Amino acid sequence: MRPRDRGQTTLDFAFGIGLFVLVLAFAFTFVPGMLQPFEQGTDAETVGANRAADTLAEGMLGDPATPYVLETACTVGFFDAGVPAGCNYDGTTATDRLAIGPFQDVNVTLEGSISGSTYQLLCWNGTALAEVESPDCGAGDRRLATGEPIPDGAVPTVSARRVVSIEGTTAVIRVVVW
């Protein structure tokens, strides 16, 4: 007969299995949140923000044959109440134009850098794009932002961005849905 020279006891086995279960629970709890590409929000808001950004950049504000290149008249008109002739949208509000559901709010802005390296809200002064903070953008000029004001943090939001070109300037369409 061989003597029992194994060093493992029932207590060691229970400790090892317990540690394994804790590590497995940690992985299932925290790893999916670390791998998500979007801020936490509902699926409908994430899908809505991405669909709206794609729709704006790929044809609503320009010619669908040249996606991500915006036409000036349609873009400025989108941020105003009117609809210029030949544009691919109708309605008077951003929610109507983007077909966002009645239980969601949306905010759309066009940001760019005309004179510096930081992106700022753009405006249309009647002849050219300008940054809102620059002297080229006056009080009566059209700021390229529409929709409801973005909540201050009490309500979770989902945002989507698309890089576009307008008037030879690189800009970013930012869509926020909550």
C-alpha positions as CSV (number, residue, x, y, z in Angstrom):
1,M,0.0,0.0,0.0
2,R,1.1,3.5,-0.8
3,P,0.8,6.1,1.8
4,R,-1.2,9.2,1.0
5,D,1.4,11.8,0.2
6,R,-0.8,14.3,-1.7
7,G,-0.8,17.8,-0.2
8,Q,-4.3,18.8,-1.4
9,T,-7.1,18.8,1.1
10,T,-10.8,19.5,0.8
11,L,-10.2,23.0,2.1
12,D,-7.6,23.8,-0.6
13,F,-10.0,22.5,-3.3
14,A,-12.9,24.6,-1.9
15,F,-10.7,27.7,-1.8
16,G,-9.5,27.2,-5.4
17,I,-13.1,26.7,-6.8
18,G,-14.3,29.8,-4.8
19,L,-11.5,32.0,-6.2
20,F,-12.3,30.7,-9.8
21,V,-16.0,31.5,-9.4
22,L,-15.2,35.1,-8.2
23,V,-12.9,35.7,-11.1
24,L,-15.5,34.4,-13.5
25,A,-18.2,36.6,-12.0
26,F,-15.9,39.6,-12.3
27,A,-15.2,38.9,-15.9
28,F,-19.0,38.5,-16.8
29,T,-19.8,41.7,-14.8
30,F,-17.2,44.2,-15.9
31,V,-15.6,43.1,-19.2
32,P,-18.7,43.7,-21.4
33,G,-19.0,47.3,-20.1
34,M,-15.3,47.9,-20.9
35,L,-15.7,46.7,-24.5
36,Q,-18.8,48.7,-25.4
37,P,-18.1,51.3,-28.1
38,F,-20.8,53.7,-26.9
39,E,-21.7,55.5,-23.7
40,Q,-24.3,53.6,-21.7
41,G,-27.8,54.3,-23.1
42,T,-30.7,52.5,-24.5
43,D,-30.4,50.6,-27.7
44,A,-33.0,52.8,-29.4
45,E,-31.1,56.0,-28.6
46,T,-27.8,54.5,-29.9
47,V,-29.4,53.3,-33.1
48,G,-31.3,56.6,-33.5
49,A,-28.2,58.7,-33.1
50,N,-26.1,56.7,-35.6
51,R,-29.0,56.5,-38.1
52,A,-29.5,60.3,-37.9
53,A,-25.8,61.1,-38.3
54,D,-25.5,58.7,-41.3
55,T,-28.6,60.1,-42.9
56,L,-27.4,63.7,-42.6
57,A,-23.9,63.0,-43.8
58,E,-24.7,60.6,-46.6
59,G,-27.3,62.5,-48.5
60,M,-29.9,64.5,-46.6
61,L,-27.6,67.6,-46.5
62,G,-26.1,67.0,-49.9
63,D,-26.0,64.8,-53.0
64,P,-26.3,61.1,-52.2
65,A,-23.8,60.4,-55.0
66,T,-21.1,62.3,-53.1
67,P,-21.6,61.3,-49.4
68,Y,-20.0,63.3,-46.6
69,V,-19.9,66.4,-48.9
70,L,-22.5,68.9,-47.8
71,E,-24.3,71.4,-50.0
72,T,-24.3,74.8,-48.3
73,A,-27.9,75.8,-49.0
74,C,-29.4,72.6,-47.8
75,T,-27.1,72.5,-44.7
76,V,-27.9,76.1,-43.7
77,G,-31.6,75.5,-44.4
78,F,-31.6,72.4,-42.2
79,F,-30.6,74.5,-39.2
80,D,-33.4,77.0,-40.1
81,A,-37.2,76.5,-40.2
82,G,-37.4,76.6,-44.0
83,V,-36.7,74.0,-46.6
84,P,-34.7,75.2,-49.7
85,A,-35.7,73.8,-53.1
86,G,-33.9,70.6,-54.0
87,C,-33.1,69.5,-50.5
88,N,-33.8,65.9,-49.3
89,Y,-35.8,66.7,-46.2
90,D,-39.1,68.2,-45.0
91,G,-40.6,69.3,-41.7
92,T,-39.8,72.2,-39.5
93,T,-37.9,70.7,-36.6
94,A,-34.9,68.4,-36.3
95,T,-37.1,65.7,-34.8
96,D,-39.5,65.9,-37.8
97,R,-36.7,66.0,-40.4
98,L,-34.8,63.1,-38.9
99,A,-37.9,61.0,-38.1
100,I,-36.8,60.6,-34.4
101,G,-39.6,59.1,-32.3
102,P,-41.9,61.2,-30.2
103,F,-40.4,60.0,-26.9
104,Q,-36.8,61.1,-27.8
105,D,-35.2,64.5,-28.1
106,V,-32.4,65.3,-30.5
107,N,-29.8,68.1,-30.9
108,V,-27.7,68.5,-34.1
109,T,-24.7,70.8,-34.4
110,L,-22.1,71.5,-37.1
111,E,-18.7,72.2,-35.7
112,G,-15.5,73.1,-37.5
113,S,-12.2,75.0,-37.4
114,I,-11.9,77.8,-39.8
115,S,-9.1,79.9,-38.3
116,G,-7.6,77.7,-35.5
117,S,-7.0,74.2,-34.4
118,T,-10.0,73.8,-32.1
119,Y,-13.4,72.8,-33.3
120,Q,-16.2,75.3,-32.5
121,L,-19.8,75.7,-33.4
122,L,-20.1,77.2,-36.9
123,C,-22.4,79.9,-38.2
124,W,-23.4,81.1,-41.7
125,N,-23.0,84.9,-42.1
126,G,-24.8,85.0,-45.5
127,T,-21.6,84.6,-47.6
128,A,-19.3,82.2,-45.8
129,L,-18.9,79.8,-42.8
130,A,-17.4,81.3,-39.6
131,E,-16.8,80.2,-36.1
132,V,-19.4,81.5,-33.6
133,E,-16.7,83.1,-31.4
134,S,-15.1,84.9,-34.3
135,P,-15.8,88.5,-35.3
136,D,-17.1,87.2,-38.7
137,C,-20.2,85.7,-37.0
138,G,-22.6,88.5,-35.8
139,A,-25.7,88.4,-33.7
140,G,-28.0,88.1,-36.7
141,D,-26.1,85.3,-38.4
142,R,-27.4,81.7,-38.5
143,R,-25.8,79.4,-35.9
144,L,-25.6,75.9,-37.3
145,A,-27.3,74.2,-34.3
146,T,-30.9,72.9,-34.0
147,G,-33.0,70.8,-31.7
148,E,-33.6,70.8,-28.0
149,P,-30.9,72.0,-25.5
150,I,-28.6,69.1,-24.4
151,P,-29.4,68.2,-20.8
152,D,-26.7,69.0,-18.2
153,G,-25.9,65.5,-17.2
154,A,-29.0,64.4,-15.2
155,V,-30.3,62.5,-18.3
156,P,-28.1,60.0,-20.1
157,T,-27.4,60.9,-23.7
158,V,-26.0,59.1,-26.7
159,S,-24.0,61.0,-29.4
160,A,-22.8,60.2,-32.9
161,R,-20.3,62.2,-35.0
162,R,-19.5,62.2,-38.7
163,V,-16.7,64.0,-40.4
164,V,-17.9,65.9,-43.4
165,S,-16.8,68.6,-45.9
166,I,-18.7,71.9,-46.5
167,E,-17.4,74.9,-48.5
168,G,-14.0,73.2,-48.6
169,T,-13.8,73.0,-44.8
170,T,-13.6,69.9,-42.7
171,A,-16.4,69.9,-40.2
172,V,-18.1,67.5,-37.8
173,I,-21.8,66.8,-37.6
174,R,-22.7,66.0,-34.0
175,V,-26.1,64.3,-33.2
176,V,-27.1,63.9,-29.5
177,V,-30.2,61.8,-28.7
178,W,-31.8,61.3,-25.2
